[in-house]
Amino acid sequence: MGRNFTPRGKVVRRLGVNIFGNPKFDRILEKRPYGPGQHGKKRKKISNYGLQLMEKQKVKKMYGILEKQFRKYFHEAVRRKGVTGHNLLQILECRLDNTVFRSGFAKTRNAARQIVRHGHLQVNGRKVDLPSFLISRDDIISIKEKENATKLIKGNIKGTEDRVIPNWMDVDKEKLVIKIAKLPERADIEFAIDEQLIVELYSK
């Protein structure tokens, strides 16, 4: 799988919004509220296409997804019944790595991806080490009974106590279990995303 090694600080400054949620990037934006590079301070008029492209990049970077997989998710969103943009965001939210992040079991989505890849998780009693695995309603995500995994997750929970747990999951922080009560809806995604711009971009 390809990886993007662009420093996160530069990504945040280029997009003008803290897509990673880490407070240090808020401080970076306060200190340097302009794009990276020698021409970063120059204001440029962005075309409609530029806005669409930037919105797609924002969502891709936020969820840590490369273009090929993102396009695959879009086609799946088109195939499903309902509003394409809402379907796309629901698919992204249902990724296992994002679910672990949103539960507070990991401090960042990257950390959640590592937890999944290292085989620390089970879904309905079966080991799953694929970050892109899509969870479903009534799925139960649990931690494999390993001391190092348990210690890691409990440490992460202490560091994410202020995180608001979405209402589409029930999290038992004592037993380290996540139950998917329902599939996420558009209203459950509080981050500012204009998914219609992405739909317009791919519909050309």
N, CA, C and O of each residue as an XYZ file, in Angstrom:
816
protein
N       0.839     -1.199      0.000
C       0.000      0.000      0.000
C       0.873      1.248      0.000
O       1.843      1.323      0.754
N       0.538      2.234     -0.843
C       1.304      3.459     -0.904
C       1.101      4.304      0.339
O       0.082      4.200      1.022
N       2.083      5.138      0.619
C       1.991      6.009      1.779
C       2.352      7.426      1.393
O       3.151      7.641      0.481
N       1.774      8.387      2.075
C       2.076      9.787      1.830
C       2.952     10.298      2.966
O       2.554     10.277      4.131
N       4.159     10.762      2.610
C       5.114     11.180      3.630
C       5.163     12.702      3.800
O       6.067     13.221      4.456
N       4.194     13.423      3.211
C       4.152     14.867      3.386
C       3.922     15.194      4.859
O       2.993     14.659      5.464
N       4.748     16.062      5.452
C       4.558     16.422      6.867
C       3.139     16.901      7.128
O       2.587     17.675      6.346
N       2.548     16.445      8.223
C       1.163     16.789      8.521
C       0.962     18.287      8.723
O      -0.088     18.837      8.392
N       1.988     18.936      9.272
C       1.879     20.379      9.460
C       1.659     21.095      8.148
O       0.866     22.034      8.079
N       2.355     20.665      7.097
C       2.202     21.273      5.778
C       0.824     20.984      5.197
O       0.217     21.843      4.557
N       0.335     19.764      5.426
C      -0.997     19.390      4.937
C      -2.054     20.289      5.562
O      -2.927     20.812      4.870
N      -1.968     20.462      6.877
C      -2.934     21.292      7.603
C      -2.881     22.737      7.131
O      -3.922     23.366      6.942
N      -1.677     23.269      6.941
C      -1.545     24.659      6.486
C      -2.065     24.830      5.062
O      -2.674     25.850      4.737
N      -1.825     23.838      4.220
C      -2.296     23.925      2.835
C      -3.822     23.921      2.776
O      -4.418     24.654      1.987
N      -4.453     23.096      3.610
C      -5.912     22.991      3.610
C      -6.568     24.074      4.469
O      -7.749     24.380      4.303
N      -5.790     24.648      5.388
C      -6.329     25.703      6.234
C      -7.247     25.237      7.336
O      -7.974     26.042      7.919
N      -7.230     23.936      7.636
C      -8.091     23.394      8.686
C      -7.399     22.191      9.317
O      -6.713     21.432      8.632
N      -7.579     22.021     10.614
C      -6.958     20.916     11.339
C      -7.766     19.638     11.133
O      -8.691     19.354     11.894
N      -7.420     18.877     10.112
C      -8.175     17.669      9.795
C      -7.778     16.484     10.668
O      -8.467     15.463     10.665
N      -6.681     16.600     11.416
C      -6.195     15.482     12.213
C      -6.649     15.540     13.666
O      -6.554     14.542     14.381
N      -7.137     16.681     14.109
C      -7.665     16.788     15.460
C      -6.638     16.992     16.555
O      -7.003     17.231     17.706
N      -5.360     16.902     16.219
C      -4.317     17.085     17.218
C      -4.175     18.579     17.538
O      -4.008     19.392     16.628
N      -4.240     18.945     18.834
C      -4.158     20.364     19.224
C      -2.913     21.087     18.705
O      -2.941     22.303     18.511
N      -1.834     20.358     18.482
C      -0.609     21.024     18.025
C      -0.790     21.653     16.646
O      -0.129     22.637     16.315
N      -1.694     21.077     15.840
C      -1.938     21.649     14.516
C      -2.783     22.913     14.610
O      -2.696     23.779     13.740
N      -3.593     23.029     15.647
C      -4.316     24.283     15.881
C      -3.320     25.400     16.167
O      -3.479     26.530     15.704
N      -2.294     25.064     16.937
C      -1.266     26.054     17.266
C      -0.475     26.455     16.022
O      -0.102     27.616     15.858
N      -0.226     25.479     15.149
C       0.485     25.771     13.902
C      -0.331     26.722     13.038
O       0.218     27.656     12.454
N      -1.654     26.488     12.951
C      -2.512     27.349     12.138
C      -2.623     28.752     12.722
O      -2.743     29.730     11.985
N      -2.584     28.845     14.049
C      -2.634     30.157     14.694
C      -1.354     30.948     14.401
O      -1.383     32.159     14.182
N      -0.237     30.226     14.405
C       1.053     30.869     14.183
C       1.288     31.168     12.714
O       1.849     32.210     12.372
N       0.863     30.262     11.844
C       1.078     30.438     10.411
C      -0.219     30.135      9.652
O      -0.352     29.061      9.066
N      -1.162     31.060      9.657
C      -2.462     30.831      9.003
C      -2.417     31.032      7.495
O      -3.264     31.724      6.930
N      -1.438     30.431      6.852
C      -1.292     30.539      5.403
C      -0.595     29.271      4.903
O      -0.060     28.490      5.690
N      -0.613     29.086      3.603
C      -0.051     27.879      3.024
C       1.453     27.782      3.181
O       2.114     28.793      3.418
N       2.012     26.577      3.053
C       3.460     26.388      3.169
C       4.194     26.893      1.932
O       3.579     27.122      0.890
N       5.497     27.066      2.049
C       6.301     27.483      0.909
C       6.458     28.988      0.822
O       5.808     29.739      1.548
N       7.340     29.421     -0.087
C       7.662     30.850     -0.197
C       6.502     31.684     -0.719
O       6.471     32.896     -0.511
N       5.542     31.048     -1.400
C       4.402     31.781     -1.937
C       3.136     31.555     -1.112
O       2.038     31.923     -1.529
N       3.299     30.952      0.050
C       2.143     30.594      0.867
C       1.315     31.768      1.335
O       0.101     31.645      1.498
N       1.961     32.923      1.557
C       1.249     34.085      2.076
C       0.416     34.792      1.010
O      -0.468     35.584      1.336
N       0.695     34.512     -0.249
C      -0.033     35.174     -1.330
C      -1.433     34.566     -1.460
O      -1.586     33.349     -1.560
N      -2.420     35.407     -1.457
C      -3.800     34.949     -1.591
C      -4.111     34.670     -3.060
O      -3.866     35.504     -3.931
N      -4.638     33.522     -3.307
C      -4.982     33.152     -4.674
C      -6.479     32.907     -4.774
O      -7.077     32.297     -3.888
N      -7.075     33.379     -5.846
C      -8.487     33.128     -6.071
C      -8.650     31.680     -6.533
O      -8.063     31.266     -7.533
N      -9.439     30.934     -5.803
C      -9.605     29.512     -6.103
C     -10.835     29.299     -6.976
O     -11.918     29.793     -6.664
N     -10.666     28.569     -8.063
C     -11.770     28.264     -8.965
C     -12.704     27.254     -8.320
O     -12.383     26.671     -7.285
N     -13.862     27.049     -8.937
C     -14.816     26.065     -8.412
C     -14.202     24.673     -8.439
O     -14.392     23.877     -7.519
N     -13.461     24.392     -9.511
C     -12.771     23.098     -9.600
C     -11.745     22.974     -8.466
O     -11.596     21.909     -7.867
N     -11.048     24.065     -8.185
C     -10.059     24.061     -7.112
C     -10.698     23.772     -5.765
O     -10.129     23.048     -4.947
N     -11.876     24.331     -5.530
C     -12.601     24.088     -4.282
C     -13.014     22.624     -4.171
O     -12.915     22.016     -3.105
N     -13.480     22.069     -5.289
C     -13.888     20.665     -5.304
C     -12.694     19.758     -5.017
O     -12.783     18.810     -4.236
N     -11.579     20.073     -5.666
C     -10.377     19.262     -5.489
C      -9.855     19.360     -4.058
O      -9.428     18.361     -3.480
N      -9.888     20.558     -3.491
C      -9.407     20.746     -2.131
C     -10.281     19.993     -1.126
O      -9.776     19.446     -0.146
N     -11.594     19.969     -1.375
C     -12.497     19.260     -0.460
C     -12.229     17.757     -0.505
O     -12.249     17.077      0.520
N     -11.977     17.255     -1.712
C     -11.645     15.839     -1.832
C     -10.339     15.529     -1.115
O     -10.242     14.535     -0.395
N      -9.342     16.376     -1.309
C      -8.052     16.171     -0.652
C      -8.194     16.215      0.864
O      -7.560     15.441      1.581
N      -9.027     17.123      1.340
C      -9.249     17.253      2.781
C      -9.794     15.955      3.366
O      -9.310     15.470      4.388
N     -10.803     15.400      2.707
C     -11.428     14.171      3.214
C     -10.477     12.980      3.080
O     -10.403     12.136      3.973
N      -9.753     12.916      1.964
C      -8.784     11.827      1.784
C      -7.714     11.853      2.864
O      -7.383     10.818      3.443
N      -7.174     13.033      3.136
C      -6.132     13.173      4.153
C      -6.692     12.880      5.546
O      -6.029     12.260      6.378
N      -7.895     13.327      5.777
C      -8.529     13.135      7.082
C      -8.648     11.658      7.424
O      -8.342     11.243      8.541
N      -9.094     10.871      6.454
C      -9.288      9.435      6.694
C      -8.064      8.603      6.311
O      -8.052      7.390      6.522
N      -7.045      9.238      5.756
C      -5.825      8.525      5.407
C      -5.984      7.554      4.261
O      -5.509      6.420      4.326
N      -6.658      8.002      3.199
C      -6.975      7.127      2.070
C      -6.347      7.668      0.788
O      -6.330      8.878      0.559
N      -5.838      6.776     -0.034
C      -5.261      7.168     -1.319
C      -6.339      7.200     -2.403
O      -7.453      6.716     -2.199
N      -5.997      7.770     -3.544
C      -6.977      8.058     -4.589
C      -7.725      6.821     -5.094
O      -8.946      6.861     -5.243
N      -7.021      5.741     -5.353
C      -7.660      4.554     -5.921
C      -8.760      4.027     -5.008
O      -9.854      3.700     -5.468
N      -8.469      3.945     -3.728
C      -9.463      3.431     -2.790
C     -10.602      4.434     -2.582
O     -11.761      4.048     -2.429
N     -10.260      5.717     -2.578
C     -11.285      6.732     -2.403
C     -12.275      6.694     -3.560
O     -13.482      6.814     -3.355
N     -11.765      6.528     -4.769
C     -12.639      6.449     -5.942
C     -13.525      5.201     -5.875
O     -14.686      5.224     -6.284
N     -12.963      4.132     -5.361
C     -13.728      2.903     -5.186
C     -14.886      3.132     -4.219
O     -16.002      2.669     -4.454
N     -14.615      3.842     -3.141
C     -15.666      4.158     -2.172
C     -16.747      5.030     -2.814
O     -17.935      4.855     -2.545
N     -16.325      5.965     -3.660
C     -17.305      6.832     -4.319
C     -18.237      6.021     -5.212
O     -19.450      6.229     -5.195
N     -17.683      5.106     -5.985
C     -18.513      4.283     -6.863
C     -19.477      3.423     -6.053
O     -20.613      3.196     -6.470
N     -19.025      2.946     -4.900
C     -19.907      2.177     -4.028
C     -21.019      3.071     -3.481
O     -22.159      2.627     -3.345
N     -20.697      4.326     -3.166
C     -21.690      5.274     -2.665
C     -22.751      5.568     -3.719
O     -23.929      5.722     -3.397
N     -22.328      5.646     -4.983
C     -23.272      5.873     -6.086
C     -24.206      4.678     -6.224
O     -25.401      4.836     -6.475
N     -23.654      3.490     -6.058
C     -24.442      2.262     -6.227
C     -25.514      2.117     -5.158
O     -26.589      1.581     -5.429
N     -25.235      2.588     -3.949
C     -26.188      2.433     -2.846
C     -27.372      3.392     -2.990
O     -27.277      4.431     -3.644
N     -28.478      3.021     -2.367
C     -29.648      3.884     -2.358
C     -29.390      5.078     -1.440
O     -28.630      4.987     -0.476
N     -30.033      6.189     -1.758
C     -29.879      7.367     -0.916
C     -29.016      8.436     -1.559
O     -28.728      8.387     -2.754
N     -28.609      9.404     -0.748
C     -27.804     10.536     -1.226
C     -26.347     10.102     -1.337
O     -25.760      9.625     -0.366
N     -25.772     10.266     -2.509
C     -24.411      9.783     -2.766
C     -23.398     10.345     -1.777
O     -22.581      9.597     -1.241
N     -23.439     11.641     -1.528
C     -22.481     12.254     -0.611
C     -22.590     11.696      0.797
O     -21.576     11.444      1.448
N     -23.814     11.502      1.269
C     -24.030     10.940      2.598
C     -23.542      9.496      2.656
O     -22.947      9.067      3.644
N     -23.803      8.758      1.583
C     -23.347      7.361      1.519
C     -21.826      7.281      1.600
O     -21.268      6.416      2.274
N     -21.171      8.201      0.899
C     -19.705      8.204      0.892
C     -19.148      8.426      2.295
O     -18.235      7.722      2.725
N     -19.695      9.398      2.999
C     -19.214      9.690      4.344
C     -19.523      8.534      5.300
O     -18.737      8.248      6.203
N     -20.655      7.878      5.103
C     -20.994      6.736      5.950
C     -19.996      5.598      5.751
O     -19.570      4.960      6.714
N     -19.631      5.351      4.509
C     -18.650      4.307      4.217
C     -17.324      4.615      4.895
O     -16.711      3.734      5.499
N     -16.881      5.861      4.797
C     -15.615      6.259      5.405
C     -15.666      6.123      6.923
O     -14.701      5.672      7.540
N     -16.785      6.510      7.522
C     -16.926      6.402      8.969
C     -16.942      4.947      9.423
O     -16.532      4.640     10.542
N     -17.411      4.055      8.565
C     -17.546      2.642      8.924
C     -16.245      1.852      8.785
O     -16.210      0.665      9.109
N     -15.195      2.481      8.316
C     -13.903      1.797      8.293
C     -13.516      1.409      9.719
O     -13.775      2.155     10.663
N     -12.900      0.252      9.866
C     -12.544     -0.226     11.197
C     -11.566      0.716     11.893
O     -11.710      0.981     13.086
N     -10.570      1.227     11.160
C      -9.604      2.120     11.804
C     -10.267      3.398     12.307
O      -9.926      3.900     13.378
N     -11.219      3.926     11.528
C     -11.925      5.129     11.971
C     -12.801      4.833     13.186
O     -12.903      5.652     14.099
N     -13.431      3.664     13.193
C     -14.273      3.273     14.319
C     -13.466      3.198     15.608
O     -13.920      3.645     16.662
N     -12.269      2.631     15.517
C     -11.388      2.534     16.685
C     -10.981      3.929     17.146
O     -10.939      4.199     18.347
N     -10.683      4.810     16.205
C     -10.323      6.192     16.540
C     -11.475      6.913     17.219
O     -11.294      7.556     18.252
N     -12.662      6.801     16.632
C     -13.827      7.512     17.159
C     -14.234      7.005     18.542
O     -14.831      7.746     19.323
N     -13.918      5.763     18.841
C     -14.274      5.179     20.138
C     -13.394      5.690     21.269
O     -13.738      5.556     22.444
N     -12.251      6.280     20.905
C     -11.304      6.724     21.917
C     -10.254      5.680     22.250
O      -9.432      5.892     23.141
N     -10.271      4.548     21.541
C      -9.281      3.492     21.770
C      -7.931      3.850     21.150
O      -6.933      3.173     21.396
N      -7.903      4.910     20.351
C      -6.657      5.383     19.738
C      -6.698      6.903     19.689
O      -7.766      7.495     19.538
N      -5.532      7.535     19.815
C      -5.476      8.994     19.853
C      -5.608      9.615     18.472
O      -6.108     10.732     18.338
N      -5.164      8.897     17.441
C      -5.248      9.393     16.070
C      -5.701      8.259     15.162
O      -5.692      7.093     15.556
N      -6.093      8.610     13.949
C      -6.480      7.562     13.003
C      -5.272      6.730     12.591
O      -5.401      5.530     12.349
N      -4.108      7.351     12.509
C      -2.896      6.596     12.194
C      -2.605      5.565     13.271
O      -2.242      4.427     12.970
N      -2.765      5.970     14.536
C      -2.545      5.050     15.647
C      -3.569      3.924     15.615
O      -3.248      2.772     15.907
N      -4.809      4.267     15.257
C      -5.863      3.251     15.158
C      -5.532      2.245     14.051
O      -5.766      1.045     14.189
N      -4.981      2.767     12.954
C      -4.606      1.887     11.841
C      -3.525      0.899     12.272
O      -3.548     -0.267     11.879
N      -2.586      1.371     13.076
C      -1.522      0.500     13.577
C      -2.076     -0.574     14.504
O      -1.658     -1.731     14.445
N      -3.014     -0.190     15.353
C      -3.635     -1.156     16.270
C      -4.304     -2.272     15.485
O      -4.193     -3.448     15.835
N      -5.000     -1.890     14.420
C      -5.678     -2.897     13.594
C      -4.662     -3.787     12.889
O      -4.786     -5.012     12.905
N      -3.669     -3.178     12.277
C      -2.673     -3.940     11.506
C      -1.879     -4.906     12.373
O      -1.463     -5.966     11.906
N      -1.669     -4.546     13.627
C      -0.898     -5.412     14.518
C      -1.717     -6.564     15.075
O      -1.228     -7.340     15.896
N      -2.962     -6.677     14.631
C      -3.772     -7.826     15.004
C      -4.306     -7.809     16.423
O      -4.539     -8.863     17.015
N      -4.503     -6.610     16.975
C      -4.983     -6.500     18.351
C      -6.505     -6.613     18.468
O      -7.037     -6.692     19.575
N      -7.208     -6.621     17.326
C      -8.671     -6.544     17.372
C      -9.363     -7.789     16.844
O      -8.839     -8.537     16.019
N     -10.572     -7.969     17.368
C     -11.474     -9.000     16.865
C     -12.814     -8.346     16.544
O     -13.270     -7.453     17.258
N     -13.427     -8.797     15.474
C     -14.775     -8.357     15.132
C     -15.667     -9.585     15.165
O     -15.496    -10.522     14.386
N     -16.612     -9.557     16.074
C     -17.502    -10.710     16.284
C     -16.709    -11.992     16.564
O     -17.058    -13.078     16.100
N     -15.634    -11.827     17.335
C     -14.840    -12.980     17.761
C     -13.790    -13.444     16.775
O     -13.065    -14.400     17.052
N     -13.693    -12.795     15.636
C     -12.715    -13.194     14.620
C     -11.674    -12.094     14.426
O     -12.015    -10.913     14.357
N     -10.406    -12.488     14.337
C      -9.333    -11.525     14.174
C      -9.475    -10.791     12.843
O      -9.687    -11.409     11.800
N      -9.354     -9.464     12.896
C      -9.388     -8.634     11.695
C      -8.204     -7.680     11.755
O      -8.075     -6.907     12.704
N      -7.343     -7.730     10.752
C      -6.169     -6.847     10.740
C      -6.147     -5.955      9.501
O      -5.088     -5.508      9.063
N      -7.342     -5.703      8.939
C      -7.473     -4.864      7.750
C      -8.134     -3.544      8.142
O      -9.322     -3.529      8.462
N      -7.386     -2.433      8.123
C      -7.954     -1.137      8.529
C      -9.184     -0.724      7.731
O     -10.060     -0.036      8.254
N      -9.254     -1.141      6.461
C     -10.373     -0.743      5.600
C     -11.602     -1.627      5.773
O     -12.614     -1.416      5.105
N     -11.526     -2.605      6.657
C     -12.687     -3.470      6.924
C     -13.878     -2.607      7.324
O     -13.755     -1.743      8.193
N     -15.034     -2.837      6.692
C     -16.219     -2.036      6.974
C     -17.097     -2.723      8.011
O     -17.535     -3.857      7.819
N     -17.346     -2.022      9.110
C     -18.174     -2.601     10.162
C     -19.652     -2.470      9.785
O     -20.025     -1.648      8.948
N     -20.476     -3.294     10.419
C     -21.913     -3.300     10.169
C     -22.670     -3.145     11.484
O     -22.090     -3.256     12.564
N     -23.941     -2.892     11.380
C     -24.772     -2.764     12.578
C     -24.729     -4.063     13.388
O     -24.757     -5.158     12.826
N     -24.661     -3.927     14.701
C     -24.624     -5.030     15.671
C     -23.273     -5.736     15.745
O     -23.127     -6.710     16.483
N     -22.280     -5.256     14.988
C     -20.932     -5.823     15.122
C     -20.379     -5.506     16.509
O     -20.672     -4.463     17.093
N     -19.579     -6.426     17.014
C     -18.926     -6.233     18.304
C     -17.416     -6.287     18.098
O     -16.876     -7.290     17.631
N     -16.750     -5.205     18.448
C     -15.290     -5.098     18.300
C     -14.669     -5.240     19.682
O     -15.019     -4.506     20.607
N     -13.756     -6.174     19.817
C     -13.127     -6.418     21.114
C     -11.611     -6.496     20.952
O     -11.095     -6.609     19.840
N     -10.916     -6.435     22.077
C      -9.460     -6.490     22.084
C      -9.010     -7.913     22.383
O      -9.534     -8.558     23.291
N      -8.040     -8.401     21.619
C      -7.505     -9.734     21.896
C      -6.864     -9.738     23.278
O      -6.230     -8.764     23.685
N      -7.035    -10.830     23.984
C      -6.572    -10.908     25.370
C      -5.050    -11.038     25.444
O      -4.501    -12.102     25.729
N      -4.398     -9.915     25.178
C      -2.950     -9.835     25.292
C      -2.614     -8.653     26.194
O      -3.202     -7.578     26.076
N      -1.684     -8.861     27.074
C      -1.365     -7.828     28.055
C      -0.917     -6.531     27.403
O      -1.327     -5.448     27.822
N      -0.075     -6.634     26.378
C       0.435     -5.413     25.749
C      -0.664     -4.656     25.023
O      -0.673     -3.425     25.019
N      -1.596     -5.385     24.408
C      -2.704     -4.742     23.703
C      -3.625     -4.039     24.692
O      -4.035     -2.901     24.467
N      -3.943     -4.711     25.772
C      -4.821     -4.135     26.794
C      -4.204     -2.892     27.410
O      -4.882     -1.884     27.610
N      -2.929     -2.967     27.705
C      -2.227     -1.832     28.300
C      -2.215     -0.654     27.348
O      -2.411      0.485     27.771
N      -1.987     -0.913     26.058
C      -1.953      0.139     25.043
C      -3.297      0.843     24.941
O      -3.361      2.073     24.958
N      -4.373      0.065     24.835
C      -5.705      0.637     24.660
C      -6.123      1.437     25.892
O      -6.674      2.531     25.768
N      -5.861      0.892     27.081
C      -6.244      1.604     28.308
C      -5.474      2.919     28.439
O      -6.010      3.910     28.932
N      -4.221      2.923     27.997
C      -3.438      4.156     28.009
C      -4.023      5.185     27.050
O      -4.070      6.376     27.357
N      -4.471      4.715     25.883
C      -5.078      5.612     24.906
C      -6.390      6.197     25.424
O      -6.685      7.371     25.200
N      -7.172      5.375     26.114
C      -8.458      5.835     26.646
C      -8.249      6.980     27.638
O      -9.016      7.942     27.654
N      -7.216      6.870     28.459
C      -6.917      7.937     29.421
C      -6.560      9.235     28.709
O      -6.833     10.326     29.210
N      -5.950      9.106     27.544
C      -5.541     10.292     26.799
C      -6.634     10.870     25.911
O      -6.446     11.923     25.301
N      -7.780     10.187     25.834
C      -8.885     10.665     24.979
C     -10.178     10.824     25.770
O     -11.270     10.708     25.215
N     -10.051     11.089     27.063
C     -11.231     11.175     27.928
C     -12.192     12.293     27.510
O     -13.395     12.203     27.752
N     -11.663     13.335     26.889
C     -12.506     14.464     26.479
C     -13.191     14.232     25.132
O     -14.013     15.044     24.708
N     -12.867     13.155     24.474
C     -13.447     12.906     23.147
C     -14.924     12.509     23.272
O     -15.289     11.688     24.113
N     -15.749     13.096     22.434
C     -17.177     12.771     22.424
C     -17.389     11.503     21.604
O     -17.053     11.462     20.420
N     -17.941     10.480     22.225
C     -18.192      9.217     21.534
C     -19.478      9.346     20.719
O     -20.510      9.718     21.277
N     -19.451      9.054     19.430
C     -20.669      9.177     18.609
C     -21.754      8.215     19.070
O     -21.468      7.146     19.608
N     -23.010      8.615     18.852
C     -24.118      7.815     19.368
C     -24.413      6.553     18.565
O     -25.317      5.793     18.909
N     -23.647      6.328     17.489
C     -23.889      5.099     16.727
C     -23.080      3.917     17.251
O     -23.143      2.814     16.707
N     -22.320      4.166     18.315
C     -21.589      3.058     18.928
C     -21.723      3.118     20.447
O     -21.839      4.195     21.031
N     -21.706      1.952     21.072
C     -21.693      1.841     22.526
C     -20.317      1.342     22.937
O     -19.885      0.276     22.499
N     -19.629      2.106     23.776
C     -18.261      1.772     24.152
C     -18.190      1.406     25.628
O     -18.568      2.197     26.493
N     -17.705      0.210     25.905
C     -17.470     -0.240     27.276
C     -15.977     -0.107     27.537
O     -15.188     -0.944     27.098
N     -15.587      0.954     28.256
C     -14.174      1.232     28.469
C     -13.541      0.306     29.496
O     -12.316      0.215     29.577
N     -14.357     -0.375     30.275
C     -13.831     -1.326     31.252
C     -13.510     -2.658     30.588
O     -12.439     -3.230     30.794
N     -14.449     -3.138     29.792
C     -14.265     -4.425     29.115
C     -13.550     -4.262     27.773
O     -13.196     -5.246     27.124
N     -13.344     -3.009     27.367
C     -12.701     -2.696     26.082
C     -13.451     -3.316     24.912
O     -12.888     -4.055     24.104
N     -14.720     -2.998     24.847
C     -15.596     -3.533     23.804
C     -16.371     -2.390     23.149
O     -16.855     -1.482     23.825
N     -16.477     -2.452     21.829
C     -17.261     -1.483     21.061
C     -18.400     -2.242     20.379
O     -18.160     -3.207     19.652
N     -19.629     -1.808     20.612
C     -20.767     -2.409     19.916
C     -21.359     -1.372     18.980
O     -21.623     -0.240     19.385
N     -21.569     -1.756     17.731
C     -22.129     -0.848     16.736
C     -23.651     -0.881     16.849
O     -24.299     -1.834     16.418
N     -24.207      0.175     17.434
C     -25.650      0.223     17.677
C     -26.439      0.483     16.392
O     -27.547     -0.022     16.211
N     -25.847      1.275     15.515
C     -26.479      1.587     14.229
C     -25.405      2.106     13.293
O     -24.282      2.367     13.724
N     -25.729      2.256     12.034
C     -24.770      2.823     11.093
C     -24.766      4.340     11.250
O     -25.813      4.940     11.494
N     -23.597      4.964     11.113
C     -23.521      6.424     11.277
C     -24.340      7.162     10.234
O     -24.437      6.730      9.086
N     -24.928      8.277     10.641
C     -25.695      9.130      9.748
C     -24.937     10.429      9.498
O     -23.941     10.712     10.165
N     -25.405     11.207      8.546
C     -24.710     12.450      8.198
C     -24.572     13.376      9.406
O     -23.542     14.027      9.577
N     -25.589     13.433     10.227
C     -25.578     14.326     11.390
C     -24.537     13.914     12.425
O     -24.167     14.713     13.285
N     -24.061     12.672     12.347
C     -23.075     12.186     13.317
C     -21.665     12.659     12.991
O     -20.760     12.511     13.813
N     -21.467     13.221     11.812
C     -20.148     13.689     11.394
C     -20.080     15.186     11.616
O     -20.591     15.963     10.810
N     -19.449     15.591     12.706
C     -19.438     16.990     13.101
C     -18.410     17.814     12.336
O     -18.535     19.036     12.256
N     -17.397     17.164     11.775
C     -16.351     17.893     11.069
C     -16.933     18.545      9.818
O     -17.757     17.950      9.124
N     -16.501     19.759      9.540
C     -17.040     20.524      8.407
C     -16.587     19.928      7.081
O     -15.435     20.085      6.676
N     -17.505     19.245      6.414
C     -17.224     18.646      5.114
C     -18.362     19.003      4.159
O     -19.535     18.845      4.496
N     -18.015     19.478      2.985
C     -19.008     19.745      1.946
C     -18.904     18.621      0.918
O     -18.239     18.750     -0.110
N     -19.576     17.524      1.223
C     -19.464     16.333      0.374
C     -20.019     16.551     -1.029
O     -19.642     15.833     -1.956
N     -20.918     17.538     -1.203
C     -21.489     17.798     -2.520
C     -20.412     18.238     -3.504
O     -20.502     17.945     -4.696
N     -19.391     18.941     -3.009
C     -18.288     19.349     -3.881
C     -17.559     18.139     -4.440
O     -17.125     18.144     -5.592
N     -17.426     17.097     -3.620
C     -16.744     15.878     -4.061
C     -17.595     15.154     -5.090
O     -17.080     14.642     -6.084
N     -18.902     15.114     -4.846
C     -19.819     14.480     -5.803
C     -19.746     15.192     -7.151
O     -19.701     14.546     -8.197
N     -19.733     16.519     -7.124
C     -19.647     17.296     -8.357
C     -18.329     17.035     -9.090
O     -18.300     16.967    -10.319
N     -17.245     16.889     -8.334
C     -15.933     16.645     -8.946
C     -15.916     15.321     -9.693
O     -15.448     15.251    -10.829
N     -16.429     14.266     -9.055
C     -16.389     12.939     -9.668
C     -17.485     12.748    -10.720
O     -17.448     11.789    -11.491
N     -18.444     13.647    -10.750
C     -19.559     13.507    -11.687
C     -19.271     14.169    -13.037
O     -20.097     14.111    -13.948
N     -18.091     14.801    -13.164
C     -17.761     15.478    -14.421
C     -17.406     14.485    -15.518
O     -17.103     14.888    -16.641
